[in-house]
Amino acid sequence: MHPFLLPLEKQFVQYADITKAEGMKAYMRCQFEFYGIAMNERRNICKVFIQTNPLPSVDEVEKVVKYAWKEPQREWQYFAIELLWQYKKQWKKSTIKIIEYCITHKSWWDTVDAMASDWAGVYFKIFPDQIITITGNWNRSENIWLQRTSLLFQKKYKETTDIKILSGYILNLAASEAFFIRKAIGWSLREYAKTNPEWVRSFVDKHKLSSLSRREAIKNI
C-alpha cells in the first residue's frame, strides 16, 4: 500500500462494520469486498482526510490511485475517485491514461458511472480537442464499460451537450443486447430531456431503441 494511504486505512478499519460489509458485498453480487462503511460516513472520512493530510503531487497521485484501485475493499476505489477529482485543475492530457485504466479495471456501474461524469466529463471540458478521438474509440471498443462511459460523459453538460455526438454514439450501440448499454442509452437521453425534452421525444420516436432504453428516455417527459 502507498504510504499516503496508511492513515486512511486505520480509519477505514476503525469504522468497519462486518454486518454492513456483508450486505454491501451481496448487493454488488459478491464481486468486491467491503469494510462496511455507510456512504455518508465514508465520504466524511475521506473529505476530512483529504483536507488534513498533505497531498502528493499530481504525478504521484496517479500512483496513489492505482494503489487504491488494487485494494480489495470497494471503499478504496470510491476514495480514489474523490481524490483524483480534487486535482482536476492540475490534470494533463496524459491523465486520460489513469482514467481509462480505472474504467477498465474492477469495472462495475458504481465506479464507472461516477468516473463517467466526475472524471471523463470534467476531463473533456478541460481538453475538448480530445473528445472525438478518445470517446469515439471508447464507443467503438469491445469493452462495455468504455462504451457506457462514451454515452454518459455528457450527463452533466445540459445545454452544452453535443447532440451530434450523443445521437451518433447511441445509434452505434442501439442494437446492443447488453443491459448496461441499453440502460445507459436511456439514462443519457433522460438526463438530456431535462434540458431539451422536445428533441429527446423526437429522437425516440424516429429511431429503433430497445424497450428499456425507450422507457428510461421518456420516463420524466
C-alpha positions as CSV (number, residue, x, y, z in Angstrom):
1,M,0.0,0.0,0.0
2,H,1.2,3.5,-0.8
3,P,2.4,5.3,2.4
4,F,-0.1,8.2,1.8
5,L,-3.0,5.7,2.3
6,L,-1.8,4.2,5.6
7,P,-3.5,6.7,7.9
8,L,-6.8,6.3,6.0
9,E,-6.5,2.5,6.2
10,K,-6.5,2.9,10.0
11,Q,-9.7,4.9,9.9
12,F,-11.4,2.5,7.5
13,V,-10.6,-0.4,9.8
14,Q,-11.8,1.7,12.8
15,Y,-15.2,2.3,11.3
16,A,-15.6,-1.1,9.6
17,D,-18.9,-2.9,10.2
18,I,-18.9,-6.6,9.3
19,T,-22.7,-6.9,9.1
20,K,-23.0,-3.9,6.7
21,A,-20.0,-5.2,4.7
22,E,-21.8,-8.5,4.1
23,G,-24.9,-6.7,2.8
24,M,-22.8,-4.4,0.6
25,K,-20.9,-7.3,-0.9
26,A,-24.2,-9.1,-1.6
27,Y,-25.6,-6.0,-3.3
28,M,-22.6,-5.9,-5.6
29,R,-23.1,-9.6,-6.5
30,C,-20.2,-10.7,-4.3
31,Q,-17.7,-9.1,-6.8
32,F,-16.0,-6.9,-4.2
33,E,-15.1,-6.9,-0.5
34,F,-16.2,-4.0,1.7
35,Y,-15.3,-2.5,5.1
36,G,-19.0,-1.9,5.6
37,I,-18.8,1.9,6.0
38,A,-22.1,3.8,5.1
39,M,-21.8,6.1,2.2
40,N,-22.2,9.4,4.1
41,E,-19.8,8.3,6.8
42,R,-17.2,7.2,4.2
43,R,-17.5,10.5,2.3
44,N,-17.0,12.5,5.5
45,I,-14.0,10.4,6.5
46,C,-12.4,10.8,3.0
47,K,-13.2,14.6,3.0
48,V,-11.5,15.2,6.3
49,F,-8.6,13.0,5.3
50,I,-8.0,15.0,2.1
51,Q,-8.4,18.3,3.9
52,T,-6.0,17.4,6.8
53,N,-3.2,15.5,5.0
54,P,-0.5,17.0,2.7
55,L,-1.5,15.8,-0.7
56,P,1.1,14.3,-3.1
57,S,2.0,15.9,-6.5
58,V,-0.3,15.3,-9.4
59,D,2.1,12.8,-10.9
60,E,2.3,10.9,-7.6
61,V,-1.4,10.9,-7.1
62,E,-1.9,8.8,-10.2
63,K,0.3,6.2,-8.5
64,V,-1.8,6.5,-5.3
65,V,-5.0,6.0,-7.4
66,K,-3.6,2.8,-8.8
67,Y,-2.6,1.5,-5.4
68,A,-6.1,2.2,-4.1
69,W,-7.6,0.5,-7.2
70,K,-5.7,-2.7,-6.4
71,E,-7.1,-2.9,-2.8
72,P,-9.9,-5.5,-2.3
73,Q,-12.2,-3.3,-0.4
74,R,-14.5,-1.2,-2.6
75,E,-14.2,1.9,-0.3
76,W,-10.7,2.3,-1.7
77,Q,-12.0,2.8,-5.3
78,Y,-14.6,5.3,-4.1
79,F,-11.9,7.2,-2.3
80,A,-9.6,7.2,-5.4
81,I,-12.4,8.8,-7.5
82,E,-12.8,11.6,-5.0
83,L,-9.0,12.0,-4.6
84,L,-8.2,12.4,-8.3
85,W,-11.2,14.8,-8.8
86,Q,-9.5,17.1,-6.3
87,Y,-6.7,17.5,-8.7
88,K,-8.8,18.4,-11.8
89,K,-7.2,21.9,-12.1
90,Q,-3.8,20.2,-12.5
91,W,-4.9,17.4,-14.9
92,K,-2.8,17.0,-18.1
93,K,-3.8,15.3,-21.3
94,S,-2.0,12.2,-20.1
95,T,-4.4,12.0,-17.2
96,I,-6.7,10.1,-19.6
97,K,-4.4,7.1,-19.1
98,I,-5.3,6.7,-15.5
99,I,-9.0,7.4,-16.3
100,E,-9.1,4.6,-18.8
101,Y,-7.2,2.2,-16.5
102,C,-9.8,2.6,-13.8
103,I,-12.7,2.4,-16.1
104,T,-11.4,-1.0,-17.4
105,H,-10.3,-2.5,-14.1
106,K,-12.7,-3.7,-11.3
107,S,-15.4,-2.4,-13.6
108,W,-19.0,-2.1,-12.4
109,W,-21.7,0.5,-12.6
110,D,-21.0,2.0,-9.1
111,T,-17.5,3.3,-10.1
112,V,-17.9,3.6,-13.9
113,D,-20.9,5.9,-13.6
114,A,-19.1,8.2,-11.1
115,M,-16.0,8.3,-13.3
116,A,-18.1,8.9,-16.5
117,S,-19.3,12.3,-15.1
118,D,-16.8,13.3,-12.4
119,W,-13.7,12.2,-14.3
120,A,-14.3,11.8,-18.1
121,G,-17.0,14.6,-18.1
122,V,-14.6,17.0,-16.4
123,Y,-11.6,15.9,-18.4
124,F,-13.3,16.6,-21.8
125,K,-14.4,20.1,-20.6
126,I,-10.7,20.8,-19.9
127,F,-9.5,19.2,-23.1
128,P,-12.3,19.4,-25.7
129,D,-10.0,18.6,-28.5
130,Q,-9.7,15.1,-27.1
131,I,-13.4,14.3,-27.2
132,I,-13.8,13.0,-30.8
133,T,-10.7,10.7,-30.8
134,I,-11.0,9.2,-27.3
135,T,-14.7,8.9,-26.9
136,G,-15.0,7.7,-30.4
137,N,-12.6,4.9,-29.7
138,W,-14.5,4.1,-26.5
139,N,-17.8,3.9,-28.3
140,R,-16.4,1.5,-30.9
141,S,-14.5,-0.6,-28.5
142,E,-15.5,-4.1,-27.3
143,N,-15.4,-3.0,-23.7
144,I,-19.0,-2.3,-22.5
145,W,-17.7,0.0,-19.7
146,L,-15.8,2.2,-22.2
147,Q,-19.0,2.1,-24.3
148,R,-21.1,3.1,-21.4
149,T,-18.7,6.0,-20.5
150,S,-19.0,7.3,-24.1
151,L,-22.7,7.5,-23.6
152,L,-22.6,9.1,-20.1
153,F,-19.7,11.5,-20.1
154,Q,-22.0,14.4,-21.2
155,K,-24.5,13.6,-18.4
156,K,-24.0,16.9,-16.6
157,Y,-23.4,19.0,-19.8
158,K,-27.0,20.2,-20.1
159,E,-27.3,22.9,-22.7
160,T,-23.7,22.3,-23.8
161,T,-24.4,18.7,-24.7
162,D,-23.1,17.9,-28.2
163,I,-26.2,16.4,-29.7
164,K,-24.4,15.1,-32.8
165,I,-22.0,13.0,-30.6
166,L,-24.8,11.9,-28.3
167,S,-27.1,10.7,-31.1
168,G,-24.3,9.1,-33.0
169,Y,-23.0,7.1,-30.1
170,I,-26.5,6.0,-29.2
171,L,-27.2,4.8,-32.7
172,N,-23.9,3.0,-32.9
173,L,-24.9,0.9,-29.8
174,A,-28.6,0.8,-30.2
175,A,-28.6,-2.8,-31.3
176,S,-26.5,-3.9,-28.3
177,E,-28.1,-6.6,-26.1
178,A,-26.1,-5.6,-23.0
179,F,-28.3,-4.4,-20.2
180,F,-25.7,-1.8,-19.1
181,I,-25.6,-0.3,-22.6
182,R,-29.4,-0.2,-23.1
183,K,-29.7,1.3,-19.6
184,A,-27.1,3.9,-20.4
185,I,-28.7,4.9,-23.7
186,G,-32.0,5.6,-21.8
187,W,-30.2,7.3,-19.0
188,S,-28.3,9.7,-21.3
189,L,-31.5,10.6,-23.1
190,R,-33.4,11.1,-19.8
191,E,-30.7,13.4,-18.5
192,Y,-30.7,15.5,-21.7
193,A,-34.5,15.6,-21.6
194,K,-34.3,17.8,-18.6
195,T,-32.8,20.4,-20.9
196,N,-34.4,19.6,-24.3
197,P,-37.4,17.3,-23.9
198,E,-38.7,18.0,-27.4
199,W,-35.5,16.8,-29.0
200,V,-35.5,13.6,-26.9
201,R,-39.1,12.8,-27.7
202,S,-38.5,13.3,-31.4
203,F,-35.3,11.2,-31.3
204,V,-37.0,8.3,-29.5
205,D,-39.9,8.4,-32.0
206,K,-37.6,8.4,-35.0
207,H,-35.2,5.6,-34.0
208,K,-35.4,2.0,-33.1
209,L,-34.3,1.6,-29.5
210,S,-34.8,-1.3,-27.0
211,S,-37.8,-1.1,-24.8
212,L,-35.6,-0.5,-21.8
213,S,-33.8,2.4,-23.5
214,R,-37.1,3.9,-24.7
215,R,-38.7,3.6,-21.3
216,E,-35.8,5.2,-19.5
217,A,-35.5,8.0,-22.0
218,I,-39.1,9.3,-21.7
219,K,-39.7,8.4,-18.0
220,N,-39.9,12.0,-16.9
221,I,-41.2,13.7,-20.1
